[in-house]
Amino acid sequence: MGVLACRLIVALSRAHAFIQGNKRNAWLSGVMFLNINGYDIVLPSIEANQFIGEEMTKVIRREVTEAVFLTHLDRFIVTL
C-alpha cells in the first residue's frame, strides 16, 4: 500500500495542477488513500514531519528517487 500512496503523492505533486498547494494536496490525498485502505501515516515529532516534507520536495525536484522517498515514508505507515 505504501508504494501506491508514494506514487500518488509524487504524481500529484509533480503535476502542478494548482498555482499553490500542490504538495499539501498531494500529501492529503496520499494520507486519505491510506486511511480508506486501513492504514495511516504517523509522524511522531515535528522533526519527522519536517524530514518527510524535505524528502518530498527532493523527490519532486528529482534529487532523489521515488524508491528513496518510499523507504522514508514506509517507516511511518501503520495499520489502523
PALUM-662286 format. One line per field, with one value per residue: residue number from 1; y, x, z of N, C-alpha, C in turn. Coordinates in steps of 0.1 Angstrom, whole numbers. Each point is the difference from the previous one (the first is absolute). Layout:
N
num <- (NUM, ...)
nyy <- (Y, ...)
nxx <- (X, ...)
nzz <- (Z, ...)
cayy <- (Y, ...)
caxx <- (X, ...)
cazz <- (Z, ...)
cyy <- (Y, ...)
cxx <- (X, ...)
czz <- (Z, ...)
This chain:
80
num <- (1, 2, 3, 4, 5, 6, 7, 8, 9, 10, 11, 12, 13, 14, 15, 16, 17, 18, 19, 20, 21, 22, 23, 24, 25, 26, 27, 28, 29, 30, 31, 32, 33, 34, 35, 36, 37, 38, 39, 40, 41, 42, 43, 44, 45, 46, 47, 48, 49, 50, 51, 52, 53, 54, 55, 56, 57, 58, 59, 60, 61, 62, 63, 64, 65, 66, 67, 68, 69, 70, 71, 72, 73, 74, 75, 76, 77, 78, 79, 80)
nyy <- (-12, -1, -10, -5, 1, -5, -9, -2, 0, -8, -8, 1, -1, -9, -3, 6, -6, 4, 13, -3, -7, -2, 3, 11, 3, -2, 7, 9, 0, 0, 9, 6, -2, 3, 11, 3, -3, 6, 10, 4, 13, -5, 13, -7, 8, 12, -5, -10, 9, 7, -12, -4, 12, 0, -13, 4, 11, -8, -9, 11, 5, -13, 5, -7, -13, -4, -9, 11, 7, -11, -1, 13, 0, -11, 7, 8, -10, 2, -12, 3)
nxx <- (8, 11, 2, -12, 1, 11, -5, -11, 7, 9, -8, -8, 10, 5, -12, 3, -10, 6, -3, -7, 7, 8, 10, -6, -5, 12, 5, -10, 2, 13, -2, -9, 8, 10, -6, -3, 13, -3, 6, 10, 3, 8, 1, 9, 6, 3, 11, -8, -9, 10, 5, -12, -3, 12, -2, -13, 6, 9, -9, -7, 11, -3, 2, -11, 1, -11, 9, 8, -9, -3, 14, 1, -9, 5, 10, -8, -1, -11, -4, -12)
nzz <- (0, 6, -9, 2, 13, 0, -9, 8, 11, -5, -5, 10, 7, -8, 1, 11, 6, 11, 2, 11, 9, -10, 8, 5, -12, -6, 10, 0, -13, 2, 10, -7, -11, 9, 4, -13, -1, 11, -5, 7, -1, 8, 1, 7, -9, 4, 6, 3, 5, 5, 5, 3, 5, 6, 4, 4, 5, 6, 3, 3, 5, 3, 12, 4, 0, -7, -4, 0, -6, -8, 0, -2, -10, -4, 5, -6, -9, 6, 5, -4)
cayy <- (12, 11, 3, 8, 13, 7, 4, 11, 13, 6, 3, 12, 11, 3, 5, 15, 3, 13, 10, -2, -11, -13, -9, -3, -8, -13, -7, -4, -10, -12, -4, -4, -13, -10, -1, -8, -14, -5, 4, 14, 5, 6, 7, 2, 13, 11, -4, -10, 7, 8, -9, -5, 11, 2, -11, 2, 11, -5, -9, 8, 6, -11, -1, -13, -9, -4, -12, 5, 7, -11, -6, 9, 1, -13, -1, 7, -6, -10, -5, 6)
caxx <- (-8, 9, 5, -11, -1, 12, -1, -10, 6, 10, -7, -8, 10, 7, -10, -2, -14, -4, 10, 6, -6, 2, 6, -10, -11, 6, 2, -13, -5, 7, -5, -14, 1, 4, -11, -11, 5, 3, 13, 2, 14, 2, 13, 1, 6, 1, 12, -4, -8, 8, 8, -9, -2, 12, 2, -10, 5, 11, -5, -7, 11, 8, 13, 0, -9, -12, 4, 6, -11, -8, 6, -3, -15, -4, 3, -11, -13, -5, -13, -10)
cazz <- (0, 1, -13, -7, 7, -5, -14, -1, 5, -10, -13, 2, 3, -12, -10, 1, -5, 6, 1, 13, 8, -7, 9, 11, -6, -2, 13, 6, -8, 4, 13, -1, -7, 10, 10, -6, -1, 14, 5, 3, 2, 14, 1, 15, 5, -9, -8, -10, -10, -8, -8, -11, -9, -8, -9, -11, -9, -8, -10, -10, -8, -6, 6, 5, -7, 7, 9, 12, 7, 6, 11, 11, 3, 6, 14, 8, -3, 10, -2, 8)
cyy <- (13, 4, 9, 14, 9, 5, 11, 13, 6, 5, 13, 12, 5, 6, 15, 4, 13, 10, -2, -12, -13, -11, -4, -8, -15, -8, -4, -11, -14, -5, -5, -14, -11, -3, -9, -15, -5, 3, 15, 3, 7, 6, 4, 13, 10, -3, -10, 7, 8, -8, -5, 11, 3, -11, 1, 10, -6, -9, 7, 6, -10, 0, -14, -8, -2, -11, 5, 7, -11, -6, 8, 0, -13, -1, 6, -5, -11, -5, 7, -10)
cxx <- (9, 5, -11, -2, 12, -1, -11, 5, 9, -7, -8, 9, 6, -10, -2, -14, -5, 11, 7, -6, 1, 5, -11, -11, 4, 1, -13, -7, 6, -4, -14, 0, 3, -11, -12, 3, 5, 14, 1, 15, 1, 14, 1, 5, 0, 11, -3, -9, 8, 9, -8, -2, 12, 2, -10, 4, 11, -5, -8, 10, 9, 14, 3, -11, -13, 3, 6, -11, -9, 6, -2, -14, -4, 2, -12, -14, -4, -14, -10, -6)
czz <- (0, -14, -8, 5, -5, -14, -1, 5, -10, -13, 2, 3, -13, -11, -1, -5, 6, 0, 13, 6, -6, 10, 11, -5, -2, 13, 6, -9, 4, 13, -1, -7, 10, 10, -5, -1, 13, 5, 3, 0, 13, 0, 15, 5, -11, -10, -11, -11, -9, -10, -12, -10, -9, -10, -12, -10, -9, -11, -11, -9, -7, 6, 6, -8, 9, 10, 13, 8, 7, 12, 13, 5, 6, 15, 8, -3, 10, -4, 9, 10)
